[in-house]
Amino acid sequence: MSEQTGSTPTAGAQGFDTLAIHAGQAHDPTTGAVIPPLHVSSTYAQDGIGGLRGGYEYGRSANPTRTALQTQLAALEGGEFGLSFASGLAAEDALLRAVLTPGDTVLMGNDVYGGTHRLVDRILGPWGITLRIVDMTDAEAVAASLQEAPAQVLWVETPSNPLMGIADIARLTQIGHDAGALVVVDNTFASPALQRPLLLGADVVVHSTTKYLGGHSDVVGGALVTNDAGIAEKAGFQQFAAGAISGPHDAFLTTRGLKTLAIRMERHSANAGLVAGFLDRHDAVDTVYYPGLESHPGHAIARSQMSGFGGMVSLHLADGATARRFAESLTLFTLAESLGGVESLVNYPDAMTHASVRGTELAVPEGVVRLSVGIETVDDLLADLEQALGRL
Ligand SMILES: *Cc1c(COP(=O)(O)O)cnc(C)c1O
């Protein structure tokens, strides 16, 4: 591929943390600057007509800061080609328009990110794409659905949002490939520090880099990583020709965040494990959804395909009013959409992140509250949960 996708010949040769810090991060040859400069230029001088230096022509087609990020993303997912976009949904849109044609079908889990459902249902639907929903944690049901009617894309999100359903990536890849479907995994919740779907056979990984990859709640972005040169070329053309690129400042911040991804995910997982255990023992809590709990139905699969259980925990309280009161009573957990930053957040899916799927088969039960457990001192998080549960 050209400069437009980060090509990573050394992927797999070095450890994850080494790649996170060094992939795409060569010192600036002119000044020796250890951190590659942030390239804001929208255009590039040509040495005679068509005489491009390093393939750079215009900021939409390629930018060195974006190339650096794309190289880093590809290396971390163990893929050959990385593409970064203006948002997670922009990445998903570019991918789906690259691989589908009118008349095609997407088979999707019944617990995916609400915006992903909305994209396929309300944007791609009118352009001739059919959406079919299945329980992605039930591999038999997925196989049966694909036997009944074909789908060109099998869209897997694991852990899922917000109920932390665990889908068996290797098994679903087999089932999808046997039925001729492309297997896409939204790896936003786990991040490549904990789970690498391409190594389990998936065709494409998508990310909202807004979440754990950026990691500091200060940038919106998205990414695709694949080993398939044909898909990379088609999605790269979407990136260039439709133009939903990540800007250089956003790419720079994401690169900076990625360098500490593994160490952050360790702390997110440790804190979330303690939070989940605490909630699980509390009388006011009906159910805790966390794949690290042995009682979680996907625990064994999570243990086999993830190297940690991540920072997302959901809980089910008595009813909608109780859940709302709990979400509004937390003080250290900020009431806000999004997830994956160093600071803890609380979200009430039914009226916030998942309001767009209310009344559909993806609707989230009214008693559910979702926590994005940050990397603060865990005793302070537990004390906040305790005081809020005490008010119910
Ligand atoms: C946030 C999110 C998205 C969408 O990403 P944006 O950056 O908000 O466009 C997609 N999938 C998952 C799992 C998400 O959490």
PDBQT file of the ligand as one rigid body, heavy atoms in Angstrom, charges set to zero:
ROOT
HETATM    1  C1  LIG A 401     -18.237   4.950  20.777  1.00  0.00    +0.000 C 
HETATM    2  C2  LIG A 401     -18.340   3.685  20.053  1.00  0.00    +0.000 A 
HETATM    3  C3  LIG A 401     -18.464   3.651  18.662  1.00  0.00    +0.000 A 
HETATM    4  C4  LIG A 401     -18.612   4.904  17.826  1.00  0.00    +0.000 C 
HETATM    5  O1  LIG A 401     -17.446   5.683  17.854  1.00  0.00    +0.000 OA
HETATM    6  P1  LIG A 401     -17.436   7.282  17.740  1.00  0.00    +0.000 P 
HETATM    7  O2  LIG A 401     -15.985   7.615  17.893  1.00  0.00    +0.000 OA
HETATM    8  O3  LIG A 401     -18.300   7.832  18.828  1.00  0.00    +0.000 OA
HETATM    9  O4  LIG A 401     -17.977   7.610  16.390  1.00  0.00    +0.000 OA
HETATM   10  C5  LIG A 401     -18.497   2.414  18.045  1.00  0.00    +0.000 A 
HETATM   11  N1  LIG A 401     -18.423   1.269  18.745  1.00  0.00    +0.000 NA
HETATM   12  C6  LIG A 401     -18.314   1.261  20.081  1.00  0.00    +0.000 A 
HETATM   13  C7  LIG A 401     -18.237  -0.036  20.815  1.00  0.00    +0.000 C 
HETATM   14  C8  LIG A 401     -18.274   2.459  20.781  1.00  0.00    +0.000 A 
HETATM   15  O5  LIG A 401     -18.183   2.448  22.122  1.00  0.00    +0.000 OA
ENDROOT
TORSDOF 0
